[in-house]
Amino acid sequence: MITLNQKNLGLILICFSIILLVSLSFVKVNSDNQGAFLCELVAENQDTRMENCPVHTTTTSWLIIVAFGISFLILGSGLYLYFMPGKKSGIMEIREDFKEIDFSKLNEEERRIYDILKEKDGSVYQSDLIKETDFTKVKMTRILDRMEQGGIIDRKRRGMTNIIILK
């Protein structure tokens, strides 16, 4: 499974922008060829003036230039994400290097909380754990006390609640 971290996202943006730039180049060359052909036709016709040439009144070339600009912005963003150092954990990368624990020492409730913490990338607010498990505050506190004494989790105070972090 490929994780969508900063480098992978940067690489995706770089590839997308290169494909877009190549496509826009073909569109620009085709548009220029058609414009040159129309200008030649207008120049050959003595009844029309060059100011009336449809090529000179269209906004297509400006739209193509704007599309090139957007493509270069995407390319710049991709290069930035790919080459700049990011956080240790990626954008959507799941942490899997938690401390090894003996599951035989955990009861069903502790195992349930451990699984929820692992799903949430190793940290979750205590109030969210209470909502997800439907345990009372007192029961949750006792379970977390046992898990903290066992060296499985750490609790850190955050405002009116605690954040529970897997070790």
Backbone as CSV, one residue per row, in Angstrom:
resi,resn,N_x,N_y,N_z,CA_x,CA_y,CA_z,C_x,C_y,C_z
1,MET,0.837,-1.177,0.000,0.000,0.000,0.000,0.883,1.242,0.000
2,ILE,0.599,2.166,-0.888,1.379,3.398,-0.981,0.745,4.438,-0.071
3,THR,1.572,5.004,0.808,1.054,6.041,1.683,1.209,7.392,0.992
4,LEU,0.273,8.274,1.235,0.288,9.586,0.615,1.025,10.541,1.536
5,ASN,2.358,10.470,1.490,3.144,11.388,2.303,3.547,12.588,1.452
6,GLN,4.312,13.474,2.011,4.668,14.724,1.351,5.418,14.487,0.052
7,LYS,6.385,13.579,0.047,7.165,13.314,-1.163,6.306,12.702,-2.258
8,ASN,5.446,11.755,-1.900,4.582,11.129,-2.915,3.600,12.127,-3.499
9,LEU,3.032,12.989,-2.672,2.122,14.011,-3.163,2.858,14.968,-4.098
10,GLY,4.073,15.343,-3.734,4.890,16.201,-4.594,5.157,15.548,-5.933
11,LEU,5.482,14.263,-5.914,5.747,13.534,-7.159,4.499,13.457,-8.034
12,ILE,3.346,13.245,-7.420,2.084,13.212,-8.176,1.831,14.565,-8.832
13,LEU,2.033,15.650,-8.083,1.825,16.989,-8.643,2.809,17.288,-9.770
14,ILE,4.063,16.861,-9.624,5.058,17.071,-10.677,4.644,16.339,-11.948
15,CYS,4.268,15.079,-11.828,3.851,14.296,-13.003,2.616,14.910,-13.658
16,PHE,1.639,15.312,-12.856,0.425,15.913,-13.397,0.744,17.198,-14.152
17,SER,1.609,18.032,-13.573,1.923,19.305,-14.225,2.709,19.094,-15.519
18,ILE,3.588,18.098,-15.558,4.335,17.821,-16.792,3.386,17.357,-17.896
19,ILE,2.454,16.480,-17.545,1.461,16.026,-18.527,0.633,17.215,-19.012
20,LEU,0.241,18.085,-18.098,-0.547,19.261,-18.453,0.253,20.214,-19.349
21,LEU,1.515,20.409,-19.035,2.355,21.297,-19.848,2.552,20.759,-21.262
22,VAL,2.765,19.458,-21.388,2.925,18.863,-22.718,1.631,19.015,-23.512
23,SER,0.499,18.736,-22.879,-0.799,18.880,-23.554,-1.040,20.318,-23.982
24,LEU,-0.748,21.257,-23.101,-0.936,22.668,-23.435,-0.008,23.122,-24.557
25,SER,1.170,22.535,-24.621,2.093,22.869,-25.716,1.492,22.474,-27.055
26,PHE,0.897,21.281,-27.125,0.254,20.855,-28.363,-0.924,21.768,-28.712
27,VAL,-1.705,22.142,-27.707,-2.840,23.042,-27.950,-2.347,24.393,-28.458
28,LYS,-1.273,24.915,-27.868,-0.724,26.213,-28.271,-0.194,26.165,-29.698
29,VAL,0.538,25.127,-30.048,1.071,24.997,-31.413,-0.081,24.906,-32.412
30,ASN,-1.098,24.113,-32.104,-2.250,23.979,-32.988,-2.985,25.307,-33.139
31,SER,-3.175,26.020,-32.037,-3.849,27.316,-32.070,-3.057,28.327,-32.897
32,ASP,-1.740,28.336,-32.752,-0.898,29.249,-33.533,-0.966,28.926,-35.027
33,ASN,-0.941,27.657,-35.367,-1.035,27.263,-36.781,-2.369,27.700,-37.380
34,GLN,-3.461,27.497,-36.642,-4.773,27.917,-37.134,-4.839,29.444,-37.270
35,GLY,-4.261,30.156,-36.308,-4.250,31.622,-36.365,-3.464,32.128,-37.559
36,ALA,-2.312,31.516,-37.817,-1.498,31.921,-38.973,-2.253,31.668,-40.272
37,PHE,-2.940,30.552,-40.349,-3.713,30.223,-41.555,-4.828,31.251,-41.771
38,LEU,-5.557,31.604,-40.688,-6.628,32.596,-40.804,-6.081,33.971,-41.202
39,CYS,-4.945,34.365,-40.645,-4.341,35.654,-40.988,-3.946,35.688,-42.461
40,GLU,-3.426,34.570,-42.975,-3.076,34.495,-44.397,-4.323,34.649,-45.263
41,LEU,-5.423,34.014,-44.867,-6.660,34.136,-45.636,-7.175,35.571,-45.633
42,VAL,-7.112,36.239,-44.490,-7.568,37.625,-44.397,-6.669,38.525,-45.231
43,ALA,-5.373,38.273,-45.219,-4.430,39.088,-45.981,-4.640,38.928,-47.481
44,GLU,-5.011,37.725,-47.908,-5.248,37.476,-49.332,-6.537,38.149,-49.814
45,ASN,-7.531,38.255,-48.945,-8.805,38.858,-49.303,-8.665,40.376,-49.217
46,GLN,-8.851,41.055,-50.312,-8.646,42.502,-50.351,-9.823,43.275,-49.776
47,ASP,-10.977,42.619,-49.568,-12.154,43.310,-49.043,-12.112,43.472,-47.519
48,THR,-11.297,42.689,-46.824,-11.233,42.764,-45.356,-9.931,43.398,-44.918
49,ARG,-10.004,44.027,-43.764,-8.797,44.648,-43.200,-8.224,43.716,-42.134
50,MET,-6.957,43.835,-41.867,-6.269,42.970,-40.904,-6.835,43.139,-39.492
51,GLU,-7.367,44.321,-39.145,-7.947,44.537,-37.817,-9.194,43.686,-37.602
52,ASN,-9.837,43.256,-38.677,-11.047,42.444,-38.601,-10.742,40.942,-38.552
53,CYS,-9.491,40.601,-38.553,-9.095,39.188,-38.501,-9.563,38.580,-37.173
54,PRO,-10.268,37.448,-37.214,-10.779,36.851,-35.967,-9.678,36.428,-34.992
55,VAL,-8.499,36.191,-35.475,-7.393,35.779,-34.603,-7.013,36.910,-33.652
56,HIS,-7.114,38.144,-34.131,-6.688,39.282,-33.323,-7.739,39.715,-32.308
57,THR,-8.940,39.173,-32.387,-9.994,39.559,-31.451,-10.335,38.459,-30.452
58,THR,-9.737,37.311,-30.558,-10.048,36.196,-29.663,-9.181,36.238,-28.406
59,THR,-9.675,35.639,-27.339,-8.923,35.598,-26.073,-8.287,34.221,-25.836
60,THR,-8.293,33.386,-26.850,-7.774,32.020,-26.684,-6.324,32.000,-26.245
61,SER,-5.488,32.835,-26.838,-4.066,32.810,-26.470,-3.864,33.229,-25.015
62,TRP,-4.696,34.179,-24.528,-4.580,34.568,-23.124,-5.004,33.437,-22.201
63,LEU,-6.034,32.713,-22.589,-6.473,31.574,-21.778,-5.400,30.496,-21.715
64,ILE,-4.723,30.287,-22.828,-3.633,29.295,-22.850,-2.489,29.763,-21.954
65,ILE,-2.187,31.047,-21.977,-1.118,31.574,-21.120,-1.481,31.405,-19.642
66,VAL,-2.736,31.664,-19.294,-3.188,31.469,-17.910,-3.067,29.991,-17.524
67,ALA,-3.441,29.086,-18.441,-3.328,27.647,-18.169,-1.866,27.250,-17.963
68,PHE,-0.955,27.831,-18.755,0.477,27.569,-18.545,0.907,28.057,-17.167
69,GLY,0.425,29.233,-16.765,0.767,29.770,-15.446,0.308,28.857,-14.324
70,ILE,-0.922,28.358,-14.434,-1.441,27.441,-13.423,-0.623,26.153,-13.399
71,SER,-0.244,25.673,-14.570,0.576,24.457,-14.651,1.925,24.652,-13.970
72,PHE,2.532,25.825,-14.181,3.821,26.097,-13.533,3.659,26.241,-12.013
73,LEU,2.527,26.784,-11.562,2.274,26.848,-10.112,2.148,25.445,-9.515
74,ILE,1.446,24.560,-10.227,1.322,23.170,-9.766,2.694,22.503,-9.752
75,LEU,3.483,22.751,-10.787,4.835,22.184,-10.838,5.685,22.702,-9.677
76,GLY,5.604,24.009,-9.409,6.356,24.585,-8.295,5.931,23.997,-6.958
77,SER,4.626,23.813,-6.781,4.127,23.210,-5.537,4.629,21.779,-5.393
78,GLY,4.603,21.030,-6.491,5.093,19.655,-6.456,6.570,19.588,-6.129
79,LEU,7.363,20.468,-6.751,8.803,20.497,-6.460,9.059,20.876,-5.005
80,TYR,8.284,21.836,-4.515,8.438,22.241,-3.116,8.141,21.069,-2.184
81,LEU,7.019,20.388,-2.405,6.656,19.261,-1.543,7.665,18.121,-1.647
82,TYR,8.203,17.907,-2.832,9.117,16.784,-3.034,10.485,17.038,-2.406
83,PHE,11.000,18.262,-2.548,12.370,18.519,-2.112,12.495,19.138,-0.722
84,MET,11.441,19.740,-0.203,11.535,20.358,1.115,11.321,19.302,2.202
85,PRO,12.112,19.379,3.263,11.911,18.400,4.340,10.580,18.659,5.027
86,GLY,9.873,17.579,5.296,8.565,17.703,5.936,8.611,17.178,7.341
87,LYS,7.444,17.081,7.921,7.333,16.492,9.251,7.714,15.027,9.164
88,LYS,8.088,14.475,10.274,8.494,13.085,10.291,7.364,12.162,9.840
89,SER,6.147,12.432,10.290,5.020,11.666,9.790,4.410,12.435,8.644
90,GLY,4.081,11.741,7.583,3.568,12.382,6.390,2.159,12.898,6.565
91,ILE,1.590,13.378,5.492,0.258,13.965,5.518,-0.767,12.933,5.960
92,MET,-0.725,11.750,5.370,-1.713,10.732,5.702,-1.031,9.411,6.084
93,GLU,0.213,9.507,6.484,0.974,8.316,6.792,0.577,7.786,8.168
94,ILE,0.356,6.509,8.269,-0.067,5.901,9.529,1.154,5.391,10.278
95,ARG,1.253,5.775,11.524,2.377,5.360,12.356,2.186,3.908,12.749
96,GLU,3.224,3.118,12.572,3.126,1.701,12.910,4.246,1.249,13.851
97,ASP,5.013,2.168,14.390,6.142,1.804,15.232,5.825,1.970,16.715
98,PHE,4.645,1.512,17.118,4.263,1.595,18.524,5.025,0.549,19.334
99,LYS,5.095,0.811,20.630,5.773,-0.085,21.562,5.093,-1.463,21.540
100,GLU,5.894,-2.515,21.527,5.353,-3.879,21.566,4.753,-4.132,22.939
101,ILE,3.542,-4.667,22.956,2.899,-4.963,24.236,2.417,-6.404,24.238
102,ASP,2.203,-6.915,25.434,1.700,-8.279,25.610,0.175,-8.209,25.711
103,PHE,-0.498,-8.624,24.639,-1.964,-8.536,24.590,-2.634,-9.465,25.593
104,SER,-1.926,-10.489,26.054,-2.537,-11.400,27.031,-2.768,-10.704,28.375
105,LYS,-2.047,-9.623,28.635,-2.213,-8.889,29.887,-3.334,-7.853,29.810
106,LEU,-3.864,-7.610,28.598,-4.942,-6.641,28.438,-6.297,-7.321,28.506
107,ASN,-7.240,-6.671,29.187,-8.596,-7.200,29.163,-9.306,-6.679,27.910
108,GLU,-10.557,-7.057,27.717,-11.289,-6.705,26.496,-11.446,-5.190,26.329
109,GLU,-11.707,-4.497,27.414,-11.897,-3.047,27.360,-10.593,-2.339,26.986
110,GLU,-9.487,-2.779,27.608,-8.187,-2.177,27.302,-7.788,-2.456,25.855
111,ARG,-8.081,-3.652,25.368,-7.778,-4.005,23.988,-8.592,-3.137,23.016
112,ARG,-9.842,-2.879,23.377,-10.709,-2.041,22.548,-10.157,-0.609,22.454
113,ILE,-9.736,-0.082,23.585,-9.160,1.263,23.605,-7.844,1.292,22.832
114,TYR,-7.031,0.251,22.987,-5.769,0.166,22.253,-6.036,0.162,20.743
115,ASP,-7.027,-0.607,20.306,-7.358,-0.671,18.874,-7.830,0.685,18.353
116,ILE,-8.640,1.379,19.135,-9.112,2.708,18.721,-7.932,3.665,18.597
117,LEU,-7.032,3.624,19.566,-5.857,4.503,19.523,-4.993,4.200,18.300
118,LYS,-4.839,2.932,17.989,-4.020,2.559,16.839,-4.672,3.020,15.538
119,GLU,-6.000,2.920,15.448,-6.728,3.401,14.270,-6.561,4.901,14.081
120,LYS,-6.492,5.629,15.186,-6.417,7.098,15.147,-4.969,7.574,15.126
121,ASP,-4.069,6.753,14.648,-2.652,7.094,14.499,-1.953,7.335,15.829
122,GLY,-2.455,6.714,16.890,-1.746,6.714,18.160,-2.119,7.793,19.142
123,SER,-3.069,8.655,18.805,-3.479,9.661,19.777,-4.931,10.053,19.548
124,VAL,-5.616,10.287,20.652,-7.024,10.683,20.597,-7.375,11.366,21.920
125,TYR,-8.333,12.279,21.871,-8.786,12.934,23.094,-9.587,11.951,23.937
126,GLN,-9.438,12.075,25.246,-10.153,11.192,26.162,-11.663,11.347,25.984
127,SER,-12.131,12.562,25.758,-13.568,12.787,25.554,-14.066,12.059,24.299
128,ASP,-13.228,11.977,23.258,-13.621,11.247,22.043,-13.656,9.744,22.299
129,LEU,-12.738,9.266,23.134,-12.759,7.850,23.509,-14.048,7.514,24.262
130,ILE,-14.468,8.394,25.135,-15.701,8.176,25.906,-16.895,8.104,24.956
131,LYS,-16.942,9.007,23.980,-18.045,9.000,23.013,-18.037,7.733,22.168
132,GLU,-16.853,7.302,21.780,-16.748,6.150,20.875,-17.027,4.823,21.578
133,THR,-16.693,4.747,22.858,-16.863,3.484,23.581,-18.130,3.434,24.426
134,ASP,-18.736,4.573,24.684,-19.911,4.673,25.559,-19.608,4.255,26.997
135,PHE,-18.328,4.337,27.404,-17.962,4.097,28.800,-18.237,5.386,29.581
136,THR,-18.455,5.240,30.867,-18.605,6.431,31.705,-17.230,7.071,31.888
137,LYS,-17.221,8.324,32.363,-15.949,9.009,32.587,-15.111,8.295,33.637
138,VAL,-15.784,7.824,34.671,-15.082,7.136,35.757,-14.456,5.830,35.241
139,LYS,-15.238,5.052,34.501,-14.737,3.785,33.968,-13.569,4.032,33.023
140,MET,-13.686,5.058,32.163,-12.610,5.368,31.222,-11.344,5.760,31.980
141,THR,-11.488,6.561,33.008,-10.329,6.993,33.800,-9.637,5.795,34.431
142,ARG,-10.402,4.858,34.973,-9.804,3.666,35.595,-9.081,2.797,34.569
143,ILE,-9.694,2.618,33.418,-9.050,1.813,32.362,-7.752,2.485,31.916
144,LEU,-7.810,3.795,31.701,-6.616,4.521,31.251,-5.535,4.536,32.334
145,ASP,-5.950,4.574,33.624,-4.973,4.484,34.726,-4.204,3.168,34.637
146,ARG,-4.926,2.068,34.423,-4.271,0.755,34.320,-3.327,0.707,33.108
147,MET,-3.789,1.248,31.996,-2.964,1.223,30.785,-1.730,2.113,30.937
148,GLU,-1.878,3.226,31.650,-0.737,4.113,31.874,0.273,3.459,32.827
149,GLN,-0.215,2.781,33.859,0.677,2.077,34.777,1.396,0.933,34.066
150,GLY,0.735,0.336,33.079,1.356,-0.743,32.307,2.331,-0.247,31.252
151,GLY,2.450,1.066,31.120,3.396,1.629,30.158,2.909,1.572,28.714
152,ILE,1.614,1.482,28.522,1.064,1.381,27.163,0.739,2.756,26.596
153,ILE,0.281,3.667,27.463,-0.135,4.995,27.011,0.477,6.080,27.871
154,ASP,0.378,7.302,27.385,0.681,8.511,28.153,-0.542,9.404,28.073
155,ARG,-0.811,10.134,29.149,-1.894,11.119,29.146,-1.283,12.493,29.312
156,LYS,-1.739,13.428,28.464,-1.283,14.814,28.569,-2.507,15.705,28.638
157,ARG,-2.451,16.658,29.537,-3.588,17.568,29.725,-3.684,18.527,28.555
158,ARG,-4.880,18.677,27.982,-5.157,19.623,26.898,-6.486,20.314,27.212
159,GLY,-6.407,21.474,27.801,-7.620,22.221,28.139,-8.439,21.489,29.171
160,MET,-9.693,21.213,28.828,-10.616,20.551,29.750,-10.581,19.037,29.601
161,THR,-9.739,18.510,28.755,-9.668,17.058,28.552,-8.203,16.626,28.465
162,ASN,-7.996,15.343,28.336,-6.658,14.789,28.170,-6.526,14.262,26.746
163,ILE,-5.298,14.237,26.268,-5.022,13.551,25.028,-4.288,12.272,25.393
164,ILE,-4.743,11.171,24.832,-4.168,9.852,25.132,-3.242,9.494,23.977
165,ILE,-2.017,9.111,24.308,-1.014,8.835,23.284,-0.428,7.449,23.521
166,LEU,-0.404,6.637,22.460,0.242,5.319,22.557,1.742,5.502,22.619
167,LYS,2.391,4.688,23.416,3.854,4.721,23.495,4.451,3.912,22.380
